[in-house]
Amino acid sequence: MLTLLGFAMIATFLVLIMMKRMSPIAALVLIPALFCVAVGQGAQLGDYVIDGVGKLAPTAAMLMFAIVYFGVMIDVGLFDPIVRGILRFCKADPVRVVVGTAVLAAIVSLDGDGSTTFMITVSAMYPLYKRLGMSLVVLTGVAATANGVMNTLPWGGPTARAATALKLDAGDIFVPMIPALAVGLLFVIALAYVLGRRERKRIGYLTLDQALAPETDGETVLVGAGGAAGTAGNGRAKGGRAARGGSSGAVFGDGPEETSGTPGFQGLDPDRATLRPRLYWFNAGLTVALLTAMILELMPIPVLFLLGAALALTVNFPRPAEQKERLAAHADNVLNVAGMVFAAAVFTGVLTGTGMVKHMADWLVGAIPEAMGPHMALVTGVLSLPLTYFMSNDGFYFGVLPVLAEAGAAHGVSPLEIARASLVGQALHMSSPLVPAVYVLVGMAKVEFGDHTRFTVKWAALTSLVVLAAAVLFGIV
C-alpha cells in the first residue's frame, strides 16, 4: 500500500509541475501533506516538517548567501574585464567566437544562476553572432551546455538538491566530481571549436573592423570580394561564404558603428552606478580565496558564503542604504531558491517519515536484475539523462533519487556514489522545457525553442555521457 501511495505521490507531484498546474513550492508542500493524511499519519506531519527543516537549513543558507555574493560581484564589475577580454580574443573569427561563448558561459556560471549566466553571455556575444551572420542556435546550444556542466556547483542547485534529498554534505558530493566535470567542460570547449570550424567553413571570417562597419541600408548585408552581393538579412554571401580577412568584404550591421569597448559589445552597462573599479583586486582575491577555501573544505560551505557575502557587501557598499538596495535587487532569486529548499523539507520528510521511500526501494530492488545491483551508481548516471530532461530537478532529486539511493544501499553502493552519478545529466537538463532559464536564453537570442532543442539535445546528451565515462574511469562513481 505504501509503495503504491509513494509512487502516486511522486507521479502527482510531477504531473502537476509539468502541466504547470501548481508552482514547485506549492506542490512540494501540499501534495505530500495530503498524502501524509491519506496514509493515516497526519498527526505526525508537523514532526516530519520540523525535522526536515532543521536538516535543510544549512543548504538553504548556502544557496541564499551564494546568490547574494555572486550577484554583488556582478554588480561591482568583477566579470566585466573577463567579458571584454573574451570579446577582444574573439575578434571576428567564428571559431574564436564560439569558443569564447563556451568560456564566457562557464565563467559567469560561477554565480550559480542560469538566468544571470544567459543574460550576460547573450548580451556580450549576440552582437557578434548577428553581425557575422552566424547561426544563433550555436550560441544558445553552447551556452546552455556549458552552463549545464557548471550548474553542478554546490550553490547551483542540483548538488544542493542531492545533498538535501539524501541528507549528505554538498562538498562531499561535489569535490570528488571535479575531475570528471573538468573533462566535461573541456569537451564542451572542444565541441565549441568543432562547431566554430563549421561556422567558419559556412560563412568565412572577417577582421573585427570589417565586422563593425557602419550600416548602409538598415539590413544585414554581406558584400563579397569583387563586389558580388549576397543575400540580405542573413549575413551570407552567395555560396554561403563571407569574404576572408584582408579582402574587400564587409559586414554591415543594423546600428551605428561600435567597437569592442562600447556597451553593445560589453554586455554589461559600463557606466552602472554599482561599479567599484578601485576594489577590483580585492573582490577578485576574495572570490579566489572563497572558492579555494570551499574546495579545501576549510569551513562548511554555508559559513564561507555567509562570511563572504557579508564582507563583500560591507566593503563594496559601506552605507546601509546601499546594502539594502543590493539585497533587494537579488531578493527574487534568494526567495525562490530558499523557499524551494524549505518546501522540500515537507516532501522529503513525508516520503521518509511515512516509510514510503523504504517500501518503494524494496520494490525497486526486487525489479532490478541482481547483476545490475552493484552498478546502481552507473544506472543512476544513465537514468539521470532522460529523467532530468523530462522532469524538473525537484522531481528527480526529491522524488526519484532517494529511491535509487535506497536501492543502491541494498547492494552496498554508498549514497555518495549515487548522488555524484545523479549530477551527470545536468548538461542535458539545462535545455529541458521545464527549466525557466532556457526561455531567457532563447528569448534574448531570438531563437525558436524547437530549433534550440533539435540542435542542442544531441550535443548535451553526449556531453553528459562524457562526464559519466570520466567519473567511471576515475573511480568516482
N, C-alpha and C positions, 0 to 999 in steps of 0.2 A: 504493500500500500504506500509506504513512504517513498519507495522507488518511483512509482508512477506519479505521485504528487510532486516529487522533486523535479522530475523531467517536465512535468506540466507547468511548474512554476517557472523554470528556465525558458520553456517554449513560449509561455505567455509574455514574459518579460521581453524576449527577443522580437516577437511578433509586434508588440505594441511599439517598441523602439523603431523597428524597421518601417512600420507603417506610419510612424510619426504621430501616433495617437496620444502619446504621453511623452513628456520630457524625460531624459535619463534619470534625473534626480527624483522626480515624482515616481517613476516606475521602480527605482531601486528601493524606495521606501514603502509604497503602498502595496505592491504585488506580494512581497514576502510577508508583510503584515497580515494580509488577507489569508495567505496560505498557512501562516502560523496559527491563526484562528481555526482554519479548516481542519488541521490535524489535531485539534484539541489542546494546543499548548499556548493559547492566547494569554494566559496568566503569566507566562514566563517571557513574554515579548520584551518587556522593559529590561529584564536582566540581560537578555541577548544583546539588545542595543547598547546598553551602558558598557558591557564588556567589550563589544566591538569598537565603540568609540574610543575607549581607553587605549586599546591596542593600535588604533589607526591614527591617533593624534600626532605622533612624530612624523608620519608620512605626510599628513596634511600640512604640518608646519614647514617641512622641507619644500613642498611644492609652492606654498604661499610665498615664502621668502626668496626662493629661486626665481620666481616670476618677477618679483619686485626688483631683485638685484640686477638681472639682465635687462629688465625694462629700463632701469636707471642708466645702465651702461650704454644702451642705445640712445637714450635721451641726451647724454653728455657727449656723445660723439666718439666713443671708443672704437666703433666699427667703421667710421667714415673713411679714415685713411686706407683701410683694407679694401673698401669698395672702390675708391679712386685708383688704388694700385692695380686691382684686377682689371679695371677698365683700360688703364694705360697698357697693361700686358696684352689685353685682347686686341687692341688696335682695330683692324677691320678684317682680320683673318677668321673665317668661320670656325676653324679648329680651335683657335685660342678663345673665341667667344663661347663655344660650347663647354670647353674645359673650364673656363673662367666661371661659367654658370654653376657647374658642379662644385667648384671650390668655394665660391661665394655662398651658395646654399648651405654647404656643410659648415662653414664658419658661423654664419648667422644662426644656424640651428642650435648653437650652444645656448640660446635663450630658452630652449625647450618648448617654444610655442610655434606651431606650424603656420598659423596665420601671419605672425610677425615675420617669420622667415620668408614666406612667399611675397609679402608686401615689399620687403626690402630688395629681394632678388629680382622680382619683376620690374620694380621701379628703376633699378640700376641697369638691367640688361635689355628690357623691351625696346628702348630706342635703337640700340644696335641691331637687334634682330629685324626690326621694322625697316630700318634704312638699308640694310644689306639684302633684304628680300629673303631672309632665312625662314625656315619652317618654324612656326611658333609652337607646334606640338613638341618639337625638340626641346625648347625652353621649358615647357611645363613638365615634360616627361623626366628630364634630367633633374630639374629642381625637386620634383616630388620624390624621386628615387633616392637622391642624396639625403633629403630630409628624413626619409623613412629609415635609413640606416642610422642617422644621428638621433632619431626620435627615441632610441633605446637608452639615451642618457637617463640617469636616475630621476631627474626632475622633468623628463619629457612626457611621462605618462605611463607607458606600458610597463617599465620596470617597477614603478611605484605601485601600479595595479597588481602586478605579480607578487610583489612583496606584501601588499595588503591582503590579497586573497589567500596566500599561503603562510602569512604571518612570519615572514623572513625579513632579513635586513637587506635593503636595496643595494648597499655596497657589496655584500657577499654575492649577489646575483650579477651585478654589472662588471665589477673589476676583472674577474676571470674571463669575461667575454670580450675584453678589449682587443686581444689579438685577432679574434675571428671578425669582429666588427671593423677592424682596421683593414683586413683583407677585403671585406665587402666594400669599404669606401674606396680602396684602390681600384677595385673592379669597376665601380661607378665612374671613376676618373678615366679609366681605360675605355669604358663604354662611351664616355663623352668624346674621347679622342676619335674613336671609330665613327661615331655619328657626325662629328665635325668634319672628318675627311669626306664623308658622303655629301655633306652640305657644300664643302669646298669644290668637290667634283661637279656638283649640280649647278652652283652659281658662281664659282670662282671666288676671288677675294680682291680687295682694293686697299689702297692706302687709307689711313684714317682721314686725311684731309679730303680725299675724294668722297669718302662716305658721308662727310659732313658738309658737302657742297650745298649752297642755298637752293631753295625750291624755285622753279620757274613757272610751273603751271598748276600747282596745288595737288598733283598726283605723284605717286612714287613711280619714277620712270628711270629705266636704265638705258643709257646710250652706249652702245658697244663701240669697240675700236673701229675706226674707219667710218663712223657716223651711222652705222646700221642701227636703227631704232628697234628697241624691244617692245614687249608688251607693257602697257601702262597698268599701274596699280598693284603689281605683284613682284616687282623687283627682279624680274628675269629678262635676260636678253634672248634673242632668237637662238634656239638651240640649247637654251637653259643655262647659259654661262654668262657670268659678268666679265667685264674687262679686267685683265690682270693688273696688279700694281705696276705703275710705270707707263701704262698705256694711256690713251685719251679717254678711257671710260670714266663715268662718274655716276654716282647715285644721288638723286635729288629727293630730298625728304619732304615732309609736309609741315615744316615750320621754319622759323628763322635760323640762321646759321648758329651752330652750337659747337662748343669744344668740350673736351673731357672734363673741363673744370666748371661747366655750367650746371645748374640744378638738374636739368633734364638728364644729364649723364651721371650724376652722382646718386640719384635715387633717394637721397635724404636732403632735406632743406638745409643748405649750408649756413643759413642765417638764423636758424631757430634759436630762441632765447635760452634754451636749456643747455646749449653747448658749453663745455668747460675745457677749452684748449690748454690752459695753463696746468690743468690737473690730469692731462692725458697719461703721462707716465705713472702717476700714482694709481690711476684706475687700471691701467694695463698690468702693473705689478700686483695690485690687489687681486685681479682676476686670475693671474697665473698662480699666485700663492694659494688662492682659494681652491682652484682645480687640483693643484699639487697636493694640498692637504686632504682633499677628498679621495684622490687616488691612493695616497699612502695611508688613508684611514686614521689620520692623527686624532680626529674627533668625529663624533657622529655627524652625518651629513646635515641633518636639520639644524644642529647647533652652528655648523660652519656657515650655512646660508643665512641664518638669523643674525649672526655677528657681522657677516659680510654686507648684508642689506642695511643694517643699522649704521655701519661705518661709512658705506658709500653715500647714503642719504645725508649723514651729518657733515661729511667733508665737502660734498658737491653742492649741497643745498643747506647751508647753516641756519637759515631762517626757518622757523617752524611753519610759517605760511607756505613757503616753497616746498617743504617736505610734505605737507598735507596735500598740496596740489599734485605732486608726483605720485603719491599713494592713490589719490583719486583717479589719476589717469590710467592706472593699471588695475583698478578695483574690479572691473568686469572679469578679467581673466582670473584674478585671485579668487573671487567669489565662486565662479563656475567650477574651478578645479577643486578648491577646498570643500565646497558643497557636495561635489561628486564623491569625494573620499568619505566624508561623514555619512552620506546617504548609503554608501556601500556597506557601512557597518551594519545596517539593518539587514541587507541582503545576505552578506556572509554570515552574520550572527544567526539568522534564522536557518539558513542552509546547514550550518554546522550544529547549532544547538538542538534542533529537532531530530538530528540523526539522518537527515535526507542524504547528505554527502556520503556517509558511510554505506547506506543501503544502495545508492547509485554506483558507488565504487565497487561494491561486492558484485553487482550485476555486470558492470563493465569488465571486471577481472574475469568473470566467467565467460564473457563473449570474446575476449582476446585469445588467440591461439597461444598455447603455452610457450611455443618457440619465440613469440614476439615479446613476451613479458619482460625479459632482461633488457630489451631495446626500447622501452617506453619513452626514453628521452628522445630517441630518433623519431619514433612515431609521433610524439608531440610536436617536434620541429616540422615534420611534413604536414601534419594537420593544421599547424598554425597558418599556413599559406591560405588555403580556402576559407578556413573558419574566421580569420581576422579580416578577410576581404568581404565575406558575405554577412558578417555580423559586426557589431561595434566592439571596440576594445573592452567596454564594460561587460558585454555579454560573454565574450570569450574568457576574460580573466576572472570575472566573478562567477560565471556560470559553468564554464567547461573546465577550466584549469584545475580547480580543486578536485574534480572527479578524476582527471588524468593523474594528478599527484597521488591521490589515494590508490589508484590502480597501480601506479609505479611502485609505491611503497610496499605493496603486497609482493612484489618481485625483487625487492631490495634496491630499487632505484631511488636515490635521495630526492626530496622536493627541490633542492637547489638545482639539480641537473634538469629537472622538469621545467623549472622556472626559466633557466637560461635558454633552453631549447624553444620555449614559447616566444622568445623575442625575435626569432629569425624571420618571421613573416611580416615584419613591420615595413620593409621596403615596398611590399605589395599593398599593405593596408593603407598607406598614405594616399593611394589613388582610389580607395573604396568610395562608393557613392554615399556611404554613411559617415564620411569624415567631412565636417563643415569646412575645414581649411582648404580642401581641394577646390571648393567653389570660389573661394577668394582667389586662388591661383588661376583657374581657367577664366574667371571673370575679368581680372586685371589684364591677362594676356590676350583676351578676346578670342578664346579657343572654345569650340563646342565640346561639352563634356564627353560626348560619344567619340569624337575624334581623339581626345586625350586618352580615353580608355583603350581604344583599339591600338594606339601606338605604344602606350606605356606598360600595359599589363604583362606582356611577354618579357620585356626587359626587367621589370621589377621582380617578377617571379624568378627569373634567372639569377638576379642579384641575391634574393633570399636563399636560393639553393646553394649559391657560392658561400654565403655566410654559414649555412648549416654544414656544408662539407668541411669548411675550415675549422669549425667548432669540433667536429668529429675527429679530424686529423690531429688537432692539437690536444685531444683528450679532454676537452672542456665539458662535453656532454656525452 
